[in-house]
Structures are given as structure tokens and as C-alpha cells.
Amino acid sequence: MSSAPRALFFTSATQRVELARQRYFEEGLLPSGIVSNAVLDSWFRCQRLGYDPQRSVEFNLVSNSRVQLALQRNRQLVEAWTGELPELERTLAGTSCSAILTDPSGVLVATTGGGRAQDVITPVAHRIGVNLSEDAAGTTAPALVVKTGKVITVLGGEHYFDSVKPMNCAAAPIHNTRGQLAGVLNISSEGLPFDFDAAAVVSLYATSIENRLLTAQANEHLLLRLQVSPSLLDTPMVGLAGIDGQGRLTWANGVASRLLGMDLSGRQDLLPGVDGIFGVSLDRLLALPQAGATPMRLANGLSVWMRAFMQAPDGLRGLNIRRETTEAPPTALCLPASVAPGSSAQAFEESLHDAAATAADPPPAPPPSLRASDQELIARTVRAFGGNISEAARQLHVSRGLIYRRLKQAQGDCP
């Protein structure tokens, strides 16, 4: 007789969570196996702070100065969110869900402003500047991501405060190039359960935002994209890695870390060099194409497809390309004295063609497109293309005017 009500009580997830709340808040028992350890730990922390679960949450805004500071500090994060926003909104358009973005402390810095007209909590909680940290709002998905660094789902009664029980939330972390938590993406539905795998969806878009953020923060790095299939290089499943001016791997996203089989959470002065990771020299990585992909075998034996990219307009500032000891020192391409500054582009290019034709050294292979500010690189590239400025500019991904300026500057060094 006594077992029948208990069996009926477990017919739904909502009823199981209500049982967990009864055991924990009323009977003082741990409802192990009913709710996750992350939720239980959050309930314990909120209790230790003296919070009454029946208290109504007001979702207060932080001070205006803190809001402005959060927006300023997280400008790149918000820009990365903005880049994914159209696709995210299209994905959620047919659901009851809305999405928000918080900074690492839990302050809301961006929102889709979605949800339904009859929602009560969403319009109040999803405002720029609302503090969704555990100290301010109790157990929430964004708060638990801040605490655990993992993808978290908090459904209905798993929220600490009774007033937030209508909410169903799923959140995922976003990291920066230092491996630190940069923000949290959250998808929520008020009053209606998720009819899809919300954790998978929020994780996918958090990864896309993270990849945009990492790319934006890699201004002074050689940015590598790698995957086992070239079709994945333009998807959220791409591996991203940054190489610094000393030829060291300074950061990698989760996908790249797994492909490389390494953890970059150690000391910065122990960062590994590219030779022992990618199985090739820095010169070889610099020569990777910016578009398309090249198959390469990593030092661990795994074959991947790779491409390289550099955002700095004049190439990687401070990157010193290491030359093999057997490589002959490059010779500068000097312009004839008859070509003075201000000459027409046609005359300038014709003179370059003549100079390239009479150069003593045979034309080297086309160099990488990351040292456009280096006069030697420009000289070698122009020589490789027979003095064709247009082709050299296309190879280096810079303007023809930049090459003209660099070569005219180099003319002063000619005998």
C-alpha cells in the first residue's frame, strides 16, 4: 500500500525533482541520484549563505558603472556573440527559448530578447546588467557554469529559489586564449520544457562564439586551423591553435588540444615549440595556405588538414622566421636609378621585371604570406613572380601600394 504513491511520484522528472527538494529542504536528507552533484553543491552553498528558498528573486541590476565596465572589458566577447546572433536567433525562432550571454562573473552583457509574450520571469531576468551569479540569483545554469566550467542544465525545481522554478536553462562556457572563462552562453525556456537537446545546442553555439573570440584575440599570433577532414575546417568542430613570435604553441581550443594530445594549462615558460608538436618547422607552418587546406602529419602520427591565417595587415609583427642553416641569405631586389619615386605604376613594374630577370639568384619558391612588412620577403616574392607586382601582392595578401612603398624604401639600401 505504501509503495504505490512513491511509484506514482516518480512518473516524471518534475516529480522526481520535487521529491529531491522535499528530502533536502524539509527532511535534511541528501537526494543522491535524483539531482546532479553540481546542483546539490549549489544548494548547499546557498543554504550556507542563509538564503530562504521561498524568497522571491528580484534579479537586480548591478551599478551602472559596473555595467559599463563589463561591456567595455567584454567588447570582443560581445562582438563574437553578435557574429553568431543571426544564426542563433534563426535556430531558436520556432521555440519558446531565448538566449543570453554573461561575463565571467555572471553579469548579463547581451540577450536575444526572445521568449513569449506571456513570460513573467524572462523580461525581468534577461536585462543587460542583471547579476545571475550564485550569490545574487541562487542556483542557475550560468552560475553553475561559472563554478564548474562545464556544460550545465538546470531544470525547473533544480533552481534554488521557488520563484525561479518555471525556468528551464542550459548553459555552456566560453574560453579565451589563456584558457580562462571568458563568458557563459545560456538558453532558457519559461514555463515549457525543452523539446530538444538544449545542452547540445548551447554547447554548439558556445563553441562557435568561442572560436570567433579566439580568432579575434589572435592578432599577434599565427592562427592555425586543423581537423581530420577539410570539410570541418569552417565548422564549430575546427581545431584552433596560436603560434607566438618565438615559434611556440601558446594556446589551443578544446578540439585542437584533443587532436594534438596535449594540455596547455601549464606554465607559460614551458610552452612547447612547433617542431615537436606539428612535426615541421615554423617556416613550413608559415607557408600553409590561407584558403583551402594542406594535409599534414602531426608529430603524434595523426594526419590532419591545416591552413594558416594572420590578421595583422602587414604580417605578423615581431615574428622572426627561422631559416635553415643551409639556406643562402636572400639578396635584396634593387631598383634602377632611373625609377624615381612618383614614377608610373607601369614603369615601376617594368623596371622590377628587368631587375628580376637579371638577378643572380634563381627564383625561390613563393614565400609565406605573413611577412609583408619584411623587405627581404617582398623582394623574394617579387623576384619569384618575375617582377609582377600584382601577383606578388596577391601571394602576400597585401595591396600593391604597400609593395611599392617597401621596395622604394629598400632602394636606399642598394649600392
N, C-alpha and C positions, 0 to 999 in steps of 0.2 A: 504493500500500500504506500509506504513512504518513498519508494523508488520512482513511482510514476511521475510526480511533479518534477523531480530532479531531471528525469529524462526529457520531459517536455521543455524544461528550462534551457536545454542545450540544443534546441532545434535551429537556432540562428546565431550568427556571430554577435549580433546586438545583445541577445540574451546572455551569451557567454561573458561578454564584457560587463554587463550589469551584475552578473554573479561575482566577477572579479572585484568590482567596486564594492559590493556588499561585504565580501570577505576582508578586503583590505581596510576600507574606511570605517566599517561598523563592527567587524569582528576582530580586527587586528591580525588577520592571517595573511600569509603570502599566497596569492593565487597563481602558483607556479604552473606553467604550461598553458595558461589561459591568455595572458598578455605577454608581450616581449619583455626581456630583461631591461631594455632601454627605457621602456615606458615605466616599469616598476622603479627603476633607479630615479627617474624624473619625479615620480610621485613621492618618493622618499625625500628627495631634495626639497620639493615644495612643502612637504609636511614639516621638515626641519626649519624652514623659513617661517613657519607658523601660519601658512595660508589655509583659509577655510575653503574647502571645495565647493561650498554652496554660495560663495561670494560671487557677485556679478563682476565680470571683467569689463573695464571701461575702454580699453585699447587707446590709451593716452598717447598723444604726440610728444616726442622729445622737444627740447627747446629749439627755437628757430635757428639759433647759431649752430647747434649740433646737426640739424637737418642740412644746412648749407655746407657744413664741413664734411658730412657724409657724402653729399653729392659731389663735392669737389674732389675728395680723396678717391672716390669710386667712379670717376668720369669714364675711364677706359672700360670698366665693368658694365656701366650703363650703355655705352656705345656698342659693346659686344651684344648685349641684350637687344638693343634696337635693331641690330643687323638680323637677328633671328626672329624678331617680333612678328613680321608679316606671316611667316610660315607657322609660327606657334599659334597665332590667332586663327588661321585657317584650320588648323588641326582641331582646335577646341570649339570652333564656331557652332557645331551641331550638338554640343554637350551643355551641361549646366555648369561647367567649370570656368574658373578664372585663374590667372597666374600672377604671381608676384615675385619680386626679386629683393632680397635683403642683403645688407652688407655683413661682414663677419661678426658683428656684434648683435645682429638681429633687427637692425633698423631698416624699415622698408624704403627702398630707393627707386622702385619702378613697379608699375602694375598695368595689367591689361585693361582694368576697369570693367571686366566682364561680369558674369553672374546673371541671375534672373531678377526681374522687376520685384518679385515678392521677397527677395532675400532681405534679411534684417541685420545679420552679423557682418556679411561681406562688405557692404558700403561703409561701415564704420571701421572695420579692421584693415581694409585694403586702401589705406590712405598713405601718401608719401609722408614719412616721418613717424609712423606708428612703430612702437617698440614691441617686437614679437619675441624678445628674449624670454628665457625661462623665468627670470626674476620678475618680469613685468606681466607675462601672459600665461605663466604656468607651462604645462606640458603641451607643446605644439610641435608639428613636424619641423619647421625651420629651427626651433630651439634645440631639438634633439640632434639635428644635423650639425649645429654649432658644437654641441657637446661630443658627438661621436665621430664626426667626419664621414658618416656613411649615409647611403640612401635610406630614408625612413618613411614609413606610412603610419599615420595616427588617425584612427577611425572612430568617429562618434564619441562614445564614453571613455575612450582611452585618453581624451583630453582631461586634464586635472580638474578644471572648473566645470561645474554642471552647466553653466550658461553657454559653454562652447561645444556641448555635446552634439548639436546639429551639424557641426562641421566634419568633413572628411578631407584629409590632407595627405599629400605625398610630396616629399622634398628631397633634393639631391645637392651635393656640394659642388662648388666651382673653385678651382685652384689657380694660383698664379705661377709664374716661372720659378719662384722659390719653393714651390711645393706647399705653400701656406694656403689656408682657406681664404678665398677672395670674396665669396658670396654664396648665397643659397637661392636656388630656384624652387618655388613651391607651386603646386597645382592643387586647388581646393574646390569642393562642391558643398553647398549648403543645403541640408535637408534631403538630399538624394545620394544614394550610394554610387560609387564608381561603377560604370558598366564596362570598364576596360581595365587593363593592367596599368594603373596610374603610375606605379613605381617605375615601370619600364619606359613610359612616355616621358616622365620628368627627368629620368636619367639620361635619355637620348638628347633632350634639348639642353640639359645642363652641360653635357659633353660638347655640344655644338657651340654654346656660349663660351665655354672654357677654351676651346680651340681658337675661337676668334680673339679672346683675351690674350692667350699666349702669343699668337701671331702679332698682335698689336704691341706687346711688351718686348718683342724680339728685334727692336730697332738696330741694335749693335751686334746682332748675332747672325751667323749663317743658319738659316732655318731649313731643316731637313724634313721632308715628308716621306714616310716609308710604310709599306704594307706588303703582305704576301701576294696580293693581287693588285694590278694597276687600277682596276675599276673601283677600288676602295680609297684611292688617294684623295678624292674630293667628297668624302662622306665623313660623318662623325666617327667612323671607325679608323680614321687615319692615325698613324703614329707621328707625333711631332717631337723634334729634338732641336736644341740650340747649341751651336758651337761658338765659343768665345774667341777673342783675338789671339790667344795662346794655343789655339787648336785643341781645347778641352771641351768635353761634353759638360755643359753647365746645367742643363735641365732637360727633362723629357716628360711627356704626358704619360698617362697610365698605359696606353696602348704601346707606345714606344718602349717603355720600361719593360713590359712583358716580352716584347719581341727581342729586346736586347738582353733580357735575362739579368737585369741588374737593378739595384736600388740606389737612387741618388740622394737619399736623406742624410748622408754622412757629411763630414766637414768639407767646406769649400776648397780647402788647400789640398785635398786628396782627390779632386776630380780627375777622372781618367782621361787620357789622351785618345784621339780618334783612331790611331793606328791599332790599338789593342781592342777596340770595340767594333769598328766597321771593317777592319782588315785591310784598309787602304790609307794612303796618306791624306793630309789636308788638301794638297793640290788636287787629288782625284775627286774629293768631295766638292771642291770649288768648281770643278769642270762639269758637274751634273747639270742637266738641263733645267730651265725654269718651267718649261711646259713639257708635257709628255712624261716619260719615266724611263729609267735605265735599270736593268736587272743587276743586282749586286749580291755578293755572298758575304754575310757578316762574319766576324771572327768566330762566332759560336757555331758556324756552319749553316745557319739558316739563310736561305735565298729569299731576298725581298726585292721590291721595286722601289726606286727612290727618285726624288727630284729635289732641287735646292732653290732657295729664293732669298733675296736680300732686299729689304725695304729702303735702306738708305739710298737717296737718289744718286749719289756719287760713289756708290760702292761701300764696302764695309770699312768704316773709319777705324783705324788702329789695327786692322787685321794684317799681320805680317805673314805673307805666304812663304813657306819654307821651300827652298829649291833643293833638288837633289845635287849632290856634290859633283856629279858628272855633267851637270847641265852647264853649257857655256854661258857666260854672262851676256845678257841681251845688249844689243847696240841701239843707241838712240837713232831715230829717223830724223835727220836734219833737213830743213827746208832750204831750197836755193835762195841765195841772197836777193834774187830778182823778185821773189814773192814777198812783198811788204804787207804789213798789217793794213787791212782795208781792201785788199785785192778781192776780185770777184770770186764767188764760190767755185765757178767752173775753172778759173785759172789756178786757184788754190788746189783743187782736186787733181788737175792735170799735172801740176808740179809734184804732188805727192805720188802720183803714179810713176813719174820718171824717177823719183828718188827711190821708190820701192824696187823698180826694175834694175837699178844699178847697185842695190845694196849687196854687200859682200856675202852676208849670211843667207843661207837658204831659208825660205819662209817656214816658220814653225807652225805647229798645229794651232788652230784657233784657241785662244786662251779663254779662261772663265770670265763670266760677266759680272764679277764682283769687285774689280779694282779699277773702275773707270777713272778714278782720281789719280791713278799712278801713271806717270808719263811713260814709263817703260812698257807697261801693259798696252797703253794706247798705241805706242809706236809699233809694237809687235803685231797688234791686231790689224793696224792699217797696212803693214807690210804683208801680212798673211793674205789680205784681200786685194793685193796689188794696188794699194793706194785708193781703193774705193771707200770713201768716207761713209756713204750710205750703208754699205754692208757692214762696215766696222761698227757704226752706231747701232745697227740692228743687233749685232752679236753682243755688244756690251750693254744693250738696253738703256742707252742714253741718247741725248739729242746730238745732231750733227754739230750744233753750235758749241757744245761742250768739248767735242774733239778738236774743233778748230782752235778754241782757246788754249787747250792743253798743249797742242803741238806748237802753237805760236810762242807759248811760254818756254817750251823746250828748245826753241830755235836760239834762244840766248845762250844756251849751253854748248852750241856747236862751235867748232873751231873756225 
